[in-house]
């Protein structure tokens, strides 16, 4: 059975208008520490708040039942990683992460890299203001697009693309490598991009479009 998990990080640029349309389809809402603040501002109660709890407002924390709060002090894990592990532990099959976009690029990159290891067990996406990042590992994957959308294929690990459909510039048979050949600034030719990945791990960034809120 599928289970949709929505994770809300404490990103400074996260706006309620971007987040709220995704809430109705979520079976599980996980606030990573200060991500609970935005939810509280919009009268949304998360199923769980997890993290070291140094970013959540004291009034928001006090309003939550104790059983909804998972305090993990471990500084070797980010709050994003703690939330992803929690979602995996609850057998989430579709994970959407909000709030990775902020004023610190290192936090954004950390969230993107943290999501990669879960791609074999769940469909995982990170939603940004202008793009959605899809974590794609070995196998076949179809991504919904619209004609002429920006599509960038960035390898988190050395990645061999066996075959691709729906892209303006062919990437069939290419080995993509961080710091070497990558697939940045491609374009979609229709409403579906199909990827067959032989090995590796890709972050596929697709431009936002009306109607891209989907579980």
Order of alpha helices (4+ residues) and beta strands (2+ residues): beta-alpha-beta-alpha-beta-alpha-beta-alpha-beta-alpha-beta-beta-beta-beta-beta-beta
